[in-house]
Amino acid sequence: MHNKTIRIWAWIHKWSSLVCTAFMLLLCITGLPLIFHHEIGHLLGTEVEAPPMPADTPRISLDQVLKIARAQHPDRVVQFVSQPEDSQDLWFVTMTPTPAPTDDFRSVAVDARTGEVLAQPRFDEGFMWVMFKLHVDLFAGLAGKLFLGLMGLLLLVAVVSGVVLYAPFMRKLDFGTVRRDRRPRLKWLDLHNLLGIVTLVWLFVVGATGMINTWADLMIKYWQYDKLSVLLAPYQGQATVPVAERASVQRSLDVALRTEPGMQLSFVAFPGTAFSSPHHTTFFLRGDQPLTSRLLQPVLVDARTAEVTASPRLPWYLTGLLVSQPLHFGDYGGMPMKILWALLDIASIIVLGSGLYLWLRKGRTGGQHKAETPKAPQPAEGIA
């Protein structure tokens, strides 16, 4: 590359890195405990587990589960009901003041066999909740998500520009060289570039999936406007179906499962909530394979008649969103993949921290470093 081209890429790398580095450091640090959120929950005793019983123990109906949960919070409405991926012995019932989206929710864990209330866990407090909120939206709602999405885009620009600059910088050095006998700044520069190129693919994947995840709310709203509005046209203008007029939820679930054989329930969205319509109980089903378990199939069941209205296939952009979410946290490959994700996360923290350190030290060292570096183009000290 010509010197002018290298300077342009160096400018892009420098400023895209500097703008996003502090936020990316925050995301890497908060993301580290989130990789092991299940394991940390078990360690802290916050994970709810059903007591062991014979596998053929009969289960109570979903209607009974809802009745038990409503008795705990009679002033609230049921928004969602879900089951853990690894157990069908538990129901989690999410209850809020109104069907509208809110952070004011209560969760009731009910044993699917005995109907016993096992716990009422709070997912809106504690260390892991703080880590989650900082990682997802900086406690700023949709605006925070979109801002972090922009930082993710800048990270991708920094990664690409760092790759472009890596070859001319290393043309007089062997791959992986760390000049330990030189000043600390040069050693950190070599380490920054080495770890940056080693973690290149991971940084790009995690940055891209994280950016996609920040668009989730907008994607769902667009899907509701673009696809669901056509299916729900016959119900336009009707009020939300009152609880007293709704058909049996267990019967509706059975109908939904018969509509999509071979699938399992992921969660239920009740009428008037963000993932349903005012007239339907929407059942989101999933497959039983590592990949298909992440892909959801909605089945809209008329809340009054328990008849299936539609079972629309999700569009490509929502499928991409569902695939990107577990990939972002390394949830596909069990504990080995989580450990790999954690190691790469730590390496990325070093890359980001060293890039910030190099930029801060640059102003203090003045032009002294020019005499110590090889006559190769110097990359901007950001994210390699």
N, C-alpha and C positions, 0 to 999 in steps of 0.2 A: 504494500500500500504506500501511496505517496504520503509525505509528512502532513500535508493539509488534511487528507482524509483521516489520518490517525488523530490529528488534533480535534477534528469534529467528533469522532467517536469518543475520544477522551473526555470532551466537554459533556457529551450525552451521558456517559457513564458516571462522571463526577456528580452532576446535578440530579440525575435520577436516583443515584445512591444516597446522596446527602438528604434529599427531601424525605425519602421513605425509611432510612436506616433506623431511626429511633422507634418508629412504629413497628417495623419488622422485628426489632429486638424484643419489643413488648409482646408481639404475637408469638415469637419463638419461646419466650420464657413462660408465658401463660399456657401455651400449647403443650408444653412438656408434661405437666400433671394431667392434662386432659387426655393424653394418649392412654394413661393408665387409670381412667376415672372409675372403672368397675373395680379394679384391684384396690384402689385407694378407698372406695366406698366400703369394701369388705373389711379392710384394715381398720377403718374408723367406726365400723359397726352401723353405717347408715344405709347399707343395702338391705332391702326387704327380701326375705326368702321364705317360701312356703315350707312348713314342716314336712318331713318325709312320711309318706303313706303308700300303701300298695297301689300299683299302677292302675288297677281296675276300680279304684274308688270312684263311685259315681259323683258327677258334678251337678251343682245347682244351676238353675237357668239364669241367663243374663238378666232377666227381669227381676229376679230375686236379688241379684247383686246390686242392681240400681236402687232397689227399694232400701236395701241395707245402707248404701252410701248416702242416699238422700236423708235418711234418718239421722245421720251424723251432722249434716248441714242443711236443715230444712229451708233455710232462707236463700239457698243457692240453686243454680241450675246445672245440669250435667252438660258439659261441652264435649268431652271426649272420654272414650273407654279404650284401654289398650292392654295387651299382654306382652310380657318380655319375650324376646326371640328364643330364649333357651328354656322357657317353662310355660306350660299351659295351666299351671296350678294357681296362678295369680291373676287377679284383675286390678288394674289401676284406673280409678275413676277420677277424672279431673272436673272440679266444680268451681264455678265463678258466679259473681253477682248477676250477670246478664250473659246472653250468648255472644256478645261483642268481644273482640280480642282485648285482652287485658293481662297485666302482670299480677293481678290480685286473684290468685287461684289457690285452691286447696286440693290435695290429692289424698284419696282414701284407698288403701291396699286391702283387698278382700280375698280371702281364701276361696278359690273356685270350687272346692269340694264341700267345705263345712259352712261357708258364709261368714266365718269369723273375720272381724276387722283386725288385721295383723299389725297395721301401723297407719299413721297419717303423716307420711314424710313431708318435710318442707324442702322443696327444691329451689326456693327463692332466698336462701340464706346460707351462710357458712363459707368456708374457704373455696370449695370447688365452684360454688355459684359465682363468687367474685371473679375467679379465674375465667369462667365461662363468659360472663358478661363483658369483661375486658377484651376477651378474645373475639367475641362475636360483634359487638356494637359499641364498645367503650361507654356503656350506660347511656347511649344517645339515640337508641331506637333505630329507625330506618336511616336517618341521616348519618349515624355512626357507621352503619353497615356499608353504605355507599362510599363514605370517606375511606374506610379500610379497603374497599374494592379498588378505589383509585390508587391507594398505596401498593396494593398487589400488582396493579398494572405497571406502576413505576418499577417494582421489583423485577418484573419480567423484562422490562427495557434494560435495567441495570445488568441482569444476567446475560442477555444477548450481547450487549455492548462489551461486557467483560470478556466474553468468549472471543469477540473480534479482536480485542486488544491483547489477548493472552499470547497469541503466536508471535507478533512482532516483539513483545517484551522478552519472550523466552528464546529468541533466536540465537543468542550467544550463551545460553545456559542450558544444561541438561534438564529434562523433565523431572520435577520434584526437588530441584535444588533448593536448599535452605542454607544461606550463607551465614553459618553460625559464628564465624570468626570476624564478622563485621559488626557495625554498630547495631543497637537494638532495633532501630527503625527499619533497617534493611532486613533483619531477620524476620520481623513481623510482616514486612511487605512480601517476602518470599512465602511465608506461611499463609498469609492472606490469599495469595494467588494459587497456591497449591490446594488448600482446602476449598477454595472457590471453584476450581475446575473439577475436583473430586465430587463435590456435592451438587454439581451443575444440574444434572437431570432431576434429582430430588427437589432442589429448590424451585426448579421450573414447574414440576408437577404440583407441588404443594402450593406454590404461589398462584398457579392457574386455577386449581380446584378451589382454593380459598376465595379467589376473586369471583368465581362462578357462584359460590355459596352466598356471597353478599347480595346477589341478585334474586335470591329465592322468593322474597315477598313480591317483587315486581313480576316475576315469572308466573307465580300462582294467580295474581290478579289478572294478568293478561290471558291466561288459560281460562279463567272464569268468564272473562269478557268475550273471548274469541270462540270458545267451544261450548262451554256450559250454557251460555245465554240462549243459544239456539235450542238446546234440549229442554230448557226450562221455560220457553216461550209460552206454552199452554198454561203455565201457572202464574204468569205475570199479573201483578196487582193483588195477589192473594196474601193474606197475613201468615205469619209463622204458625204452623200447626200446634195448637195447645197440647200440653202433655196428656191431658185427660182424653184427647181424641186420637191419640197415637196407637197404632197396632202394637202387638207384642214385639219387643226388640229381639227376643230369641227366635221367634218365627221369621222375622226379617233377616236375621243372620243366617238361618238355615237356607232360606231362599237364595241369598247372595252366594253362599258356598256352593249350592247346586248349580248356579249360573256359571261359576268358574271352577270346575272340578280340578282337584289336585293342588289347590291353593289354600293357604292358611290366613287367618285373620291377623292383620297388623294393628289397626286401630279403627274405631268407629267415630265418625263426626255426626253430631246430632243437628236437627233442624235449626237454621238461623246462625250457625257458627261459620267461621271463616272458611272451612274446608267442605262445607255442604251448602244446601240451599234452604230457604224457609219451609220447603215442602217435602224434603227428603231426609232420610237417615242414610248416610253414605258410609259404606263399608270399604275400607282400603285393605285389599288382600295382597299377599306376597307369596313367592315361590318358596321351595324348600332346599334350594341349592345355594352355594356361597354367593353367586352373582344374582340369581333370580330373587333371593331373599331381600335384596336391596331395591328391587323394582316393584312398584306398587300398581295394582289394578283397581281403580275405583268402580264400585257398583252402587248406583243410585236406586234406592228402594223407596217407594212412596210411603211416607210416614203414616198415612191413614189406612191404606189397603194392604201394605206389606207385599206389593207387587213390584217387580223390577221395572224401572223406567228406562234405564240405559246402563250400559257397561262400556263406556268409551275408553279407547286406548289412549294412553298418555302421549302427547306430542314429543318430538325428539328432544326439545330443549328441557323438558321436565325429566325425561329419561337420563339425559346428561347430568342434570342436577343431582338426581338420586344416586347415580354412579359415583359422582365426584365427592359426595359427603363422606362416605366411609373411607375412600381413598385418601382424603385429606388427613385423617387421623390414623391411618394404617390399620383399619378394622377388618381387612380381608383375610389376613394370614395368621390369625391367632397371636400368641405371645412372641414367637420368633420375629414376626413382622413388626410388632410393637416395639421390641427391643431395637431392631434396626432403625425404625423411625426415630426413636429417642436418641440413638447415637448420631444420626444424621442431623437431628435438631440441635444437639450440642455443638456439632461441628459448624453448623450454620450460625449459631450464636457467636462462635469464635470468629467466623468470617465477618459478620456484621460488626462486632466489637472492634476487631482489628482495623477494619476499614475506617471506622470513626476515629480510632486512635491515630492512625496514619495521617488523616486529614488534620487533626488537631496539632500533631507534632510538626506538620509541614511548615506552619507559620513560625514555629520557634526555631527550627533548624536553618531557615533562610535558604541560601543557595549551596550550603555545604554538601548536601547529598548528591549534587550533580557530579562532583568529582569522584564520588565513590561508586556510582552506578555505571554499568556498561553502556556503551554508546548505542543503546537501543531505545526505542520510544518508551517513555515512561507512562504507564497507565494511570488514570485518575485513581486515587485511593478511596474507593467505595467498595461495592460488592463485586468481586471478580466473577 
